Amino acid sequence: MAWIVAVVAVIAAVAATARSYQAARSEQLAVAHAELAERQAKAAEARTAALVDEIRQLARKRIPAAALALSHPSAQVPGLREAAEVDGGAARLLTEAVQAARTAVMEERQRVDAAARAAMRGTSAKIQSLLNQSQQLLHELQHEYDDPRILQLDFRNELALRRTQATAVLCDAWPGLARQSSPLVEIVLGAQSRVAGYERIKVANHLRDERLALAARAAEPLAIALAELLANATAYSHPDTDVQVTVQQSGGRGAFLVVDDAGIGMDEDALDRARTLLAGPSEVLLTELGDPPQTGFAVVGRLVVQYGFHCHIEASPFGGMRTILRVPAHLLTVLEDDHTLSVLAPVPVSAAPAPDRPAAPAEPAPEAPQPAAAGSGLPSRRRRAPRPAPAAKAPAAPPAEQVSRTPEQAESSWAALQQGTLIGRSVAGRAPAPDSDGHDHLGDQDEQGDDEK
């Protein structure tokens, strides 16, 4: 019996020990669970605080910076402040919120820009129509009155017309003029006549065929593009320097118009932006062109895309910038011999004679034109036949003394001038307006506001 009592006592002791161990373990587990819950609560509070901070930064910094970067690509958009405290799902949602805000801002900007373009297209069309009517009226006044100031008004009207036409092109409108196939050199003259400071532009004709012409559909667009490049070159170079324009003909690649200025040049960022605009990006917002907007390169880029031109800009050996405008071969043609070239078109630069062949004797210089108006310096146009072989240029006519004229003589001289001017305008825009009194070159016109640099 004794051993039975001992076994029972041992079993009771083991059971008591087991119960005590179980109670202690349960107590330890409860403490561990409590500590874990406390740590999880603290971690959740930290994540919540971090997420609140990220949302605050999203609203105050990240979204405004993302909107600013749409206009200024160099602007930095901050990322997550406490990336370790925000889980992957929350981080992705915050990034998606920035992207959604960027998309919404861009869509709104495009909508506003499209509305502005539509309004400017309508306004430009009305202004262009009024300027064309003013131009016609000025042409009539030139026939009726012997006053050189009418030419000055006509030139300023042409400047306003160019600015309006460029604005219309930038807003995806038609240039507004239709022309016939036009000699390339006359297109250059037409572009030159649309720029303030035109007397600084020197044209060198290196065409092998002086009757090389541009197809009708591309004549006016090329004149607009070249006028914008010339306006840019004259606006950003010293008034005492010349702007060189070289017209060259290439074998199967078309023709090249090279514009060189001795201006202030461009830094790398400005040069990269200019090349981007000249390449014709798919979309250029008006709000990205500055205040006041600099539209010159943007207009050229728009025409490059629409008509197949190619434009490149680089540093010029003259110290400023060189712009090369290439016209593809499929847009070029050759006019018939019966087409009369403008008397103002530069004569092609003659090639040097071969060593084994004597040079042809130079033809006598044509008689200098007689002044048409006393003190006006405006010669009457007389040549109407096709241009002969290149010859030495005629010396400039000496200034005439003040003489009296009858009204019939004045009418005849102005009619001759107007007829010659209309020949140039009919094919490539306006010919350069002659000086009115030897002093006023119309170079004081403000031309700084619309050219890209």
ZAMARGU-4260 file (C-alpha; in steps of 0.2 Angstrom, whole numbers, plus 5000, padded with zeros to 4 digits):
<rodrens>
0) 5000/5000/5000 | 5014/5011/5004 | 5021/5011/4986 | 5004/5015/4980 | 5003/5031/4991
5) 5020/5036/4985 | 5016/5034/4966 | 5000/5045/4969 | 5011/5058/4978 | 5023/5058/4964
10) 5009/5060/4951 | 5001/5074/4961 | 5018/5083/4962 | 5021/5081/4943 | 5003/5088/4940
15) 5006/5102/4951 | 5023/5106/4943 | 5015/5105/4926 | 5001/5117/4931 | 5013/5129/4938
20) 5024/5129/4922 | 5009/5131/4911 | 5003/5146/4921 | 5020/5154/4920 | 5021/5151/4901
25) 5004/5158/4899 | 5009/5173/4908 | 5025/5175/4897 | 5015/5173/4882 | 5002/5186/4887
30) 5017/5198/4891 | 5024/5194/4874 | 5008/5197/4865 | 5006/5213/4874 | 5023/5219/4870
35) 5020/5214/4851 | 5004/5223/4851 | 5012/5239/4858 | 5026/5238/4845 | 5014/5236/4831
40) 5003/5250/4837 | 5019/5261/4838 | 5024/5256/4820 | 5007/5259/4814 | 5007/5276/4822
45) 5024/5280/4814 | 5018/5274/4797 | 5002/5284/4798 | 5013/5299/4803 | 5025/5296/4789
50) 5010/5294/4776 | 5002/5310/4783 | 5019/5319/4780 | 5020/5312/4763 | 5003/5318/4758
55) 5007/5335/4765 | 5022/5336/4754 | 5012/5329/4739 | 5000/5343/4741 | 5012/5357/4745
60) 5028/5353/4735 | 5027/5338/4723 | 5012/5342/4713 | 5016/5361/4711 | 5034/5356/4706
65) 5027/5343/4694 | 5016/5356/4686 | 5031/5369/4685 | 5042/5355/4677 | 5030/5355/4662
70) 5035/5373/4657 | 5053/5372/4665 | 5061/5355/4662 | 5075/5359/4673 | 5064/5361/4688
75) 5067/5347/4701 | 5052/5336/4707 | 5055/5330/4725 | 5052/5312/4729 | 5046/5303/4744
80) 5053/5310/4760 | 5052/5295/4771 | 5053/5281/4759 | 5057/5268/4772 | 5041/5272/4783
85) 5029/5270/4768 | 5025/5253/4762 | 5025/5249/4743 | 5007/5251/4740 | 5006/5268/4748
90) 5022/5274/4738 | 5014/5268/4722 | 4998/5277/4725 | 5007/5293/4729 | 5017/5292/4713
95) 5001/5289/4703 | 4994/5304/4711 | 5008/5315/4705 | 5007/5307/4688 | 4988/5310/4688
100) 4990/5328/4693 | 5003/5331/4679 | 4991/5323/4666 | 4977/5334/4672 | 4987/5350/4671
105) 4994/5346/4654 | 4977/5342/4647 | 4970/5358/4654 | 4985/5368/4647 | 4982/5360/4630
110) 4963/5364/4631 | 4967/5383/4635 | 4981/5384/4622 | 4969/5377/4609 | 4956/5390/4613
115) 4969/5403/4612 | 4975/5397/4595 | 4958/5397/4589 | 4955/5415/4595 | 4971/5421/4587
120) 4968/5413/4571 | 4952/5422/4569 | 4959/5439/4575 | 4975/5437/4563 | 4964/5433/4548
125) 4954/5449/4551 | 4970/5460/4554 | 4978/5452/4539 | 4963/5457/4528 | 4963/5475/4534
130) 4982/5476/4531 | 4980/5470/4514 | 4967/5483/4511 | 4978/5496/4518 | 4992/5490/4506
135) 4981/5491/4491 | 4976/5509/4496 | 4994/5514/4498 | 4998/5507/4481 | 4985/5518/4474
140) 4991/5533/4483 | 5009/5530/4476 | 5002/5533/4459 | 4993/5548/4463 | 5005/5557/4475
145) 5023/5561/4473 | 5028/5559/4491 | 5042/5546/4497 | 5033/5545/4514 | 5020/5534/4506
150) 5034/5521/4504 | 5038/5522/4522 | 5020/5519/4527 | 5019/5505/4514 | 5035/5497/4522
155) 5028/5498/4540 | 5012/5491/4534 | 5022/5476/4527 | 5031/5474/4544 | 5014/5473/4553
160) 5008/5461/4540 | 5023/5449/4542 | 5020/5449/4561 | 5002/5445/4559 | 5006/5432/4546
165) 5019/5423/4557 | 5006/5423/4571 | 4993/5415/4560 | 5006/5401/4554 | 5010/5398/4573
170) 4992/5395/4576 | 4990/5382/4562 | 4982/5394/4550 | 4986/5395/4531 | 4999/5409/4527
175) 4985/5419/4518 | 4994/5421/4501 | 4995/5411/4485 | 5009/5414/4473 | 5015/5407/4456
180) 5031/5398/4455 | 5044/5411/4460 | 5063/5413/4457 | 5073/5409/4472 | 5082/5425/4472
185) 5066/5435/4471 | 5059/5425/4486 | 5075/5431/4496 | 5072/5449/4491 | 5054/5447/4496
190) 5059/5441/4513 | 5072/5454/4515 | 5059/5468/4512 | 5049/5462/4526 | 5063/5465/4539
195) 5067/5481/4548 | 5085/5485/4545 | 5084/5477/4527 | 5098/5488/4521 | 5110/5478/4532
200) 5106/5462/4523 | 5119/5458/4509 | 5113/5444/4497 | 5126/5434/4487 | 5119/5423/4473
205) 5129/5407/4469 | 5116/5399/4459 | 5121/5390/4443 | 5105/5394/4435 | 5098/5411/4440
210) 5080/5405/4435 | 5080/5392/4448 | 5062/5394/4456 | 5052/5387/4470 | 5035/5378/4467
215) 5020/5389/4469 | 5013/5380/4485 | 5030/5383/4494 | 5035/5400/4488 | 5026/5410/4501
220) 5030/5398/4516 | 5049/5399/4511 | 5048/5418/4511 | 5039/5418/4528 | 5052/5406/4536
225) 5067/5416/4528 | 5060/5433/4534 | 5059/5426/4552 | 5077/5420/4551 | 5083/5437/4544
230) 5073/5446/4558 | 5081/5436/4571 | 5098/5439/4563 | 5096/5458/4562 | 5088/5460/4579
235) 5102/5451/4589 | 5117/5458/4580 | 5125/5476/4581 | 5117/5489/4569 | 5134/5492/4561
240) 5136/5474/4556 | 5130/5466/4540 | 5119/5450/4539 | 5126/5439/4525 | 5114/5428/4515
245) 5121/5416/4503 | 5110/5407/4490 | 5118/5391/4484 | 5113/5376/4473 | 5117/5358/4476
250) 5117/5344/4464 | 5103/5332/4470 | 5099/5339/4487 | 5090/5355/4482 | 5096/5373/4487
255) 5103/5381/4502 | 5100/5398/4510 | 5113/5402/4522 | 5111/5417/4534 | 5126/5423/4544
260) 5126/5436/4557 | 5139/5444/4569 | 5128/5445/4584 | 5129/5440/4602 | 5128/5421/4599
265) 5119/5408/4610 | 5123/5397/4625 | 5121/5378/4624 | 5104/5378/4632 | 5097/5391/4621
270) 5105/5383/4606 | 5097/5366/4610 | 5080/5374/4612 | 5082/5383/4596 | 5087/5367/4587
275) 5072/5358/4595 | 5060/5372/4589 | 5068/5372/4571 | 5066/5353/4570 | 5047/5356/4571
280) 5041/5347/4587 | 5023/5340/4586 | 5016/5353/4598 | 5023/5369/4605 | 5012/5378/4617
285) 5010/5397/4616 | 5013/5398/4635 | 5031/5390/4632 | 5037/5404/4621 | 5040/5417/4634
290) 5033/5434/4639 | 5033/5443/4627 | 5033/5427/4616 | 5048/5424/4605 | 5040/5415/4590
295) 5053/5416/4576 | 5060/5399/4577 | 5043/5391/4582 | 5036/5398/4566 | 5050/5391/4555
300) 5049/5374/4563 | 5030/5374/4559 | 5034/5378/4541 | 5048/5365/4541 | 5036/5351/4546
305) 5022/5357/4534 | 5032/5359/4518 | 5047/5348/4520 | 5061/5361/4522 | 5076/5358/4534
310) 5083/5371/4545 | 5100/5369/4555 | 5108/5382/4567 | 5126/5383/4573 | 5140/5395/4577
315) 5145/5406/4563 | 5163/5410/4558 | 5157/5429/4559 | 5155/5427/4578 | 5136/5426/4579
320) 5125/5412/4572 | 5124/5403/4556 | 5107/5397/4550 | 5105/5385/4535 | 5088/5383/4527
325) 5088/5369/4514 | 5075/5368/4501 | 5072/5350/4494 | 5074/5346/4476 | 5056/5341/4473
330) 5051/5358/4477 | 5062/5367/4464 | 5059/5370/4446 | 5067/5381/4432 | 5057/5395/4424
335) 5055/5398/4406 | 5066/5410/4397 | 5052/5422/4394 | 5050/5425/4412 | 5057/5443/4417
340) 5067/5443/4433 | 5066/5457/4445 | 5079/5471/4441 | 5084/5471/4459 | 5088/5452/4459
345) 5107/5450/4463 | 5117/5444/4448 | 5125/5427/4450 | 5143/5427/4455 | 5153/5422/4440
350) 5165/5408/4440 | 5183/5411/4437 | 5188/5408/4419 | 5198/5392/4414 | 5217/5395/4412
355) 5217/5388/4394 | 5203/5399/4389 | 5203/5418/4388 | 5190/5427/4398 | 5176/5434/4388
360) 5177/5453/4387 | 5166/5462/4400 | 5150/5470/4392 | 5148/5488/4395 | 5139/5493/4411
365) 5121/5498/4407 | 5117/5516/4408 | 5114/5522/4426 | 5095/5525/4429 | 5090/5543/4430
370) 5082/5549/4446 | 5064/5550/4445 | 5060/5562/4459 | 5070/5577/4465 | 5080/5572/4481
375) 5070/5556/4482 | 5084/5544/4476 | 5071/5533/4468 | 5076/5526/4451 | 5063/5522/4438
380) 5063/5503/4432 | 5067/5502/4414 | 5073/5484/4410 | 5059/5472/4405 | 5069/5460/4394
385) 5077/5444/4401 | 5093/5447/4410 | 5108/5445/4399 | 5124/5436/4404 | 5132/5442/4420
390) 5141/5458/4418 | 5149/5471/4429 | 5137/5480/4440 | 5132/5498/4435 | 5139/5511/4446
395) 5127/5520/4457 | 5119/5535/4450 | 5125/5552/4458 | 5112/5561/4467 | 5103/5573/4457
400) 5101/5591/4460 | 5084/5599/4464 | 5075/5602/4448 | 5057/5606/4444 | 5045/5594/4436
405) 5028/5595/4428 | 5014/5584/4436 | 5014/5573/4421 | 5033/5569/4423 | 5030/5565/4441
410) 5015/5554/4437 | 5026/5545/4424 | 5040/5542/4435 | 5029/5535/4449 | 5020/5524/4437
415) 5037/5516/4432 | 5042/5514/4450 | 5026/5505/4454 | 5027/5494/4439 | 5044/5488/4444
420) 5039/5485/4462 | 5024/5475/4457 | 5034/5463/4447 | 5044/5458/4462 | 5029/5457/4473
425) 5019/5446/4461 | 5031/5432/4463 | 5040/5433/4480 | 5033/5446/4491 | 5039/5464/4492
430) 5055/5470/4485 | 5066/5480/4497 | 5059/5498/4499 | 5072/5511/4493 | 5078/5524/4504
435) 5068/5540/4504 | 5080/5554/4507 | 5097/5545/4510 | 5095/5546/4529 | 5080/5537/4535
440) 5083/5519/4532 | 5068/5513/4542 | 5080/5504/4554 | 5073/5511/4570 | 5058/5500/4570
445) 5056/5489/4585 | 5059/5471/4580 | 5065/5463/4596 | 5049/5456/4602 | 5045/5442/4590
450) 5061/5433/4587 | 5068/5418/4595 | 5085/5418/4603
</rodrens>
